Amino acid sequence: MAYDEALAESLRVALKGTAGLSEKKMFGGLGFFLNGNMLCAADKGRYVFRVGKDQEAAALTRPGAAPMAFGERRIGGFVFVDAGECDAAALGEWIAMARAFVDTLPPK
């Protein structure tokens, strides 16, 4: 697998019991979706969180955060977070930030 299974498992544990949650392999990672909308993902050595464009600047000031980009193409509203900078407490905070945005989206 291209993604880090330990990171995927940490997301499963943190999201356990969340209604409307599903998983999908995508782009070499494992995405977690809430009511059909991407919430977060496990990648190699890092997480991905969908924080929305309005929260992106604030998210990027947090430890381990970097803009989500593939080559020169930046993906707005998403951030990478280095797994080494994301303990259980920080993971909960990142999920809460992502959830605050994703909860505003209509179900798919």
C-alpha positions as CSV (number, residue, x, y, z in Angstrom):
1,M,0.0,0.0,0.0
2,A,1.2,3.5,-0.8
3,Y,-0.3,5.1,2.4
4,D,0.8,4.6,6.0
5,E,-1.5,2.0,7.5
6,A,-0.6,3.2,11.0
7,L,-1.9,6.7,10.1
8,A,-5.0,5.2,8.6
9,E,-5.6,3.2,11.8
10,S,-5.1,6.4,13.9
11,L,-7.8,8.1,11.9
12,R,-10.1,5.1,12.2
13,V,-9.8,5.2,16.0
14,A,-10.3,9.0,16.2
15,L,-13.3,8.8,13.9
16,K,-14.9,5.6,15.4
17,G,-18.6,6.0,15.8
18,T,-18.9,8.9,13.4
19,A,-22.2,8.5,11.5
20,G,-22.0,8.7,7.8
21,L,-18.3,7.8,7.6
22,S,-16.8,5.8,4.8
23,E,-13.3,5.0,3.4
24,K,-12.0,5.0,-0.1
25,K,-8.5,4.4,-1.6
26,M,-7.5,7.3,-3.8
27,F,-4.4,8.8,-5.2
28,G,-2.1,6.4,-3.3
29,G,-3.8,7.3,0.0
30,L,-6.8,6.3,2.0
31,G,-9.5,8.9,2.2
32,F,-12.2,9.2,4.9
33,F,-15.5,10.7,3.8
34,L,-18.3,12.1,5.8
35,N,-21.7,11.9,4.1
36,G,-19.8,11.5,0.8
37,N,-17.5,14.5,1.3
38,M,-13.8,14.1,1.9
39,L,-12.9,14.9,5.5
40,C,-9.3,13.7,5.8
41,A,-6.8,11.1,4.5
42,A,-3.8,9.0,5.4
43,D,-0.8,9.4,3.1
44,K,2.9,8.4,3.4
45,G,4.1,10.0,6.7
46,R,1.5,12.7,6.6
47,Y,-2.2,13.3,6.9
48,V,-4.5,15.4,4.7
49,F,-7.3,17.5,6.2
50,R,-10.0,19.4,4.3
51,V,-10.2,22.6,6.2
52,G,-11.9,24.8,3.6
53,K,-10.4,27.9,2.0
54,D,-11.6,30.2,4.8
55,Q,-9.7,28.2,7.4
56,E,-6.7,27.4,5.3
57,A,-4.5,30.4,6.3
58,A,-5.1,29.7,10.0
59,A,-4.5,26.0,9.5
60,L,-1.1,26.6,7.8
61,T,0.2,28.4,11.0
62,R,-0.1,25.2,13.0
63,P,2.9,22.9,13.6
64,G,3.6,20.4,10.7
65,A,1.1,22.0,8.3
66,A,1.9,22.6,4.7
67,P,-0.2,23.6,1.6
68,M,-1.5,20.6,-0.3
69,A,0.2,20.7,-3.7
70,F,1.1,18.3,-6.4
71,G,3.9,19.7,-8.4
72,E,3.0,23.4,-9.1
73,R,-0.7,22.7,-8.6
74,R,-1.9,23.8,-5.1
75,I,-5.2,22.3,-3.9
76,G,-7.0,25.1,-2.0
77,G,-8.8,24.2,1.2
78,F,-6.7,21.1,1.9
79,V,-3.5,20.9,4.0
80,F,-0.9,18.3,4.5
81,V,0.1,17.6,8.2
82,D,3.4,15.9,9.0
83,A,2.5,12.8,11.1
84,G,5.5,13.5,13.5
85,E,3.8,16.8,14.4
86,C,0.4,15.3,15.1
87,D,-0.1,13.5,18.4
88,A,-3.5,12.2,19.5
89,A,-4.6,15.6,20.8
90,A,-3.5,17.5,17.7
91,L,-5.2,14.8,15.6
92,G,-8.5,15.5,17.4
93,E,-8.0,19.2,16.8
94,W,-7.3,18.7,13.1
95,I,-10.4,16.5,12.7
96,A,-12.5,19.1,14.5
97,M,-11.3,21.8,12.1
98,A,-11.9,19.6,9.1
99,R,-15.3,18.6,10.4
100,A,-16.3,22.2,11.0
101,F,-15.9,22.8,7.3
102,V,-17.3,19.5,5.9
103,D,-20.4,19.7,8.1
104,T,-21.4,22.8,6.1
105,L,-21.4,20.8,2.8
106,P,-24.5,19.0,1.5
107,P,-24.4,15.2,1.6
108,K,-23.5,13.5,-1.7
